[in-house]
Amino acid sequence: MDEKLFAVLLGTIAGAMGYWVTTFWMKPILQYRDLRIKVFADFIFYAQVVNAEGLNDRMKVLYEDRITSNRRNSADLAACLTELPFWYRWWIRAWGHAPEKAVKHLIGFSNTTNYDAAEKLIRAITKALGFKMEIT
C-alpha cells in the first residue's frame, strides 16, 4: 500500500473517531456538568424567593423566574441524562451522584412555598448532584 494513501486513510479514520468521541461523549458530558453548575447557581440566586406572599412586585417576578428556572433545569437535566454515555452514567453513580433524583426533586422544589420543605429539597438536590457545600 502506498504511504500517502495509508496516511490519508489513517487521518480520515482518526478524524471520524475524534468527531464521534467529541459529539457523542464529550458534548453530553460537558452539558451535564454545565447544568449541575446552573442548578447550584440558581439556588443561590433565587434563595430569597421561596414564597411569594408579602413580596413586592420585583420579588414576585423573581419568584416566578425561580419556578420557571427550576422546571427548565429539571427538563434539561432529564434530557441530558438520556444522552450521557453509559460509562459516564456508571461513573457518576459510583461517585454517589443520583441525577435522576435531582430531576424529580427540582420539580417538587419548583412547586414548594414552604421554607423548611424548600431547604430539605435543596439539600437532597445538591447531594444528588454531588455537591458537598450546603446552601442555607
C-alpha positions as CSV (number, residue, x, y, z in Angstrom):
1,M,0.0,0.0,0.0
2,D,1.2,3.4,-0.9
3,E,2.4,5.5,2.1
4,K,0.4,8.6,1.1
5,L,-2.8,6.6,0.8
6,F,-2.2,5.0,4.1
7,A,-1.7,8.4,5.7
8,V,-4.9,9.7,4.2
9,L,-6.8,6.7,5.3
10,L,-5.4,6.8,8.8
11,G,-6.2,10.6,9.0
12,T,-9.7,10.0,7.9
13,I,-10.3,7.3,10.5
14,A,-8.7,9.3,13.3
15,G,-10.8,12.4,12.3
16,A,-14.0,10.3,12.2
17,M,-13.2,8.8,15.6
18,G,-12.4,12.2,17.1
19,Y,-15.7,13.6,15.8
20,W,-17.6,10.7,17.2
21,V,-16.0,11.0,20.6
22,T,-16.5,14.7,20.7
23,T,-20.1,14.7,19.6
24,F,-21.4,11.6,21.4
25,W,-19.3,11.6,24.6
26,M,-17.8,14.9,25.4
27,K,-20.6,17.2,24.4
28,P,-23.2,15.5,26.6
29,I,-20.8,15.3,29.5
30,L,-19.9,19.0,29.3
31,Q,-23.6,19.8,29.0
32,Y,-24.4,17.7,32.2
33,R,-21.6,19.5,34.0
34,D,-22.9,22.9,33.0
35,L,-26.4,22.0,34.1
36,R,-25.1,20.9,37.5
37,I,-23.5,24.3,38.0
38,K,-26.5,26.1,36.7
39,V,-28.8,24.4,39.2
40,F,-26.4,25.2,42.1
41,A,-26.1,28.8,40.9
42,D,-29.9,29.2,40.7
43,F,-30.3,28.0,44.3
44,I,-28.1,30.9,45.4
45,F,-29.6,33.5,43.1
46,Y,-33.2,32.7,44.0
47,A,-32.7,31.8,47.6
48,Q,-34.8,34.7,49.0
49,V,-37.9,34.0,46.9
50,V,-39.2,30.6,48.1
51,N,-42.6,32.1,48.9
52,A,-44.3,35.0,47.0
53,E,-46.6,36.0,49.8
54,G,-45.9,39.6,51.1
55,L,-43.2,40.2,48.5
56,N,-43.0,43.4,46.4
57,D,-43.6,43.2,42.7
58,R,-39.9,42.9,41.8
59,M,-39.6,39.9,44.1
60,K,-42.7,38.3,42.8
61,V,-41.2,38.4,39.3
62,L,-38.1,36.7,40.8
63,Y,-40.4,34.1,42.4
64,E,-42.0,33.3,39.0
65,D,-38.5,33.2,37.4
66,R,-37.4,30.7,40.1
67,I,-40.3,28.4,39.3
68,T,-39.6,28.6,35.6
69,S,-35.9,28.2,36.0
70,N,-36.3,25.1,38.2
71,R,-38.7,23.5,35.8
72,R,-36.4,24.3,32.8
73,N,-33.4,22.9,34.7
74,S,-35.3,19.7,35.5
75,A,-36.3,19.2,31.9
76,D,-32.9,20.0,30.5
77,L,-31.2,17.7,33.0
78,A,-33.6,14.8,32.2
79,A,-32.9,15.2,28.5
80,C,-29.2,15.4,29.1
81,L,-29.2,12.2,31.1
82,T,-30.5,10.3,28.2
83,E,-27.6,11.4,26.1
84,L,-24.8,10.6,28.6
85,P,-22.6,7.7,27.6
86,F,-23.2,4.6,29.7
87,W,-19.8,4.6,31.2
88,Y,-20.2,8.1,32.4
89,R,-23.6,7.4,34.0
90,W,-21.9,4.4,35.8
91,W,-19.0,6.7,36.8
92,I,-21.3,9.4,38.4
93,R,-23.3,6.7,40.2
94,A,-20.1,5.2,41.5
95,W,-19.2,8.6,43.0
96,G,-22.6,8.7,44.8
97,H,-24.4,11.1,42.4
98,A,-28.1,10.4,41.6
99,P,-29.1,12.9,38.9
100,E,-32.4,11.2,38.3
101,K,-33.4,12.0,41.9
102,A,-32.4,15.6,41.3
103,V,-34.7,15.8,38.3
104,K,-37.7,14.7,40.4
105,H,-36.7,17.0,43.4
106,L,-36.3,20.0,41.1
107,I,-39.9,19.7,40.0
108,G,-41.0,19.4,43.6
109,F,-38.8,22.4,44.6
110,S,-40.5,24.5,41.9
111,N,-43.9,23.8,43.5
112,T,-43.0,24.4,47.1
113,T,-43.7,27.6,49.0
114,N,-42.6,26.3,52.4
115,Y,-39.1,27.3,53.6
116,D,-38.5,24.1,55.5
117,A,-39.6,21.9,52.7
118,A,-37.5,24.0,50.3
119,E,-34.4,23.6,52.4
120,K,-34.8,19.8,52.5
121,L,-35.3,19.7,48.8
122,I,-32.2,21.9,48.2
123,R,-30.2,19.6,50.4
124,A,-31.5,16.5,48.5
125,I,-30.8,18.0,45.1
126,T,-27.3,19.2,45.9
127,K,-26.5,15.8,47.4
128,A,-27.9,14.0,44.3
129,L,-25.8,16.2,42.0
130,G,-22.7,15.6,44.1
131,F,-22.1,18.9,45.7
132,K,-20.6,18.9,49.2
133,M,-21.3,22.5,50.1
134,E,-24.5,23.3,51.8
135,I,-26.7,26.3,50.8
136,T,-28.5,27.9,53.7
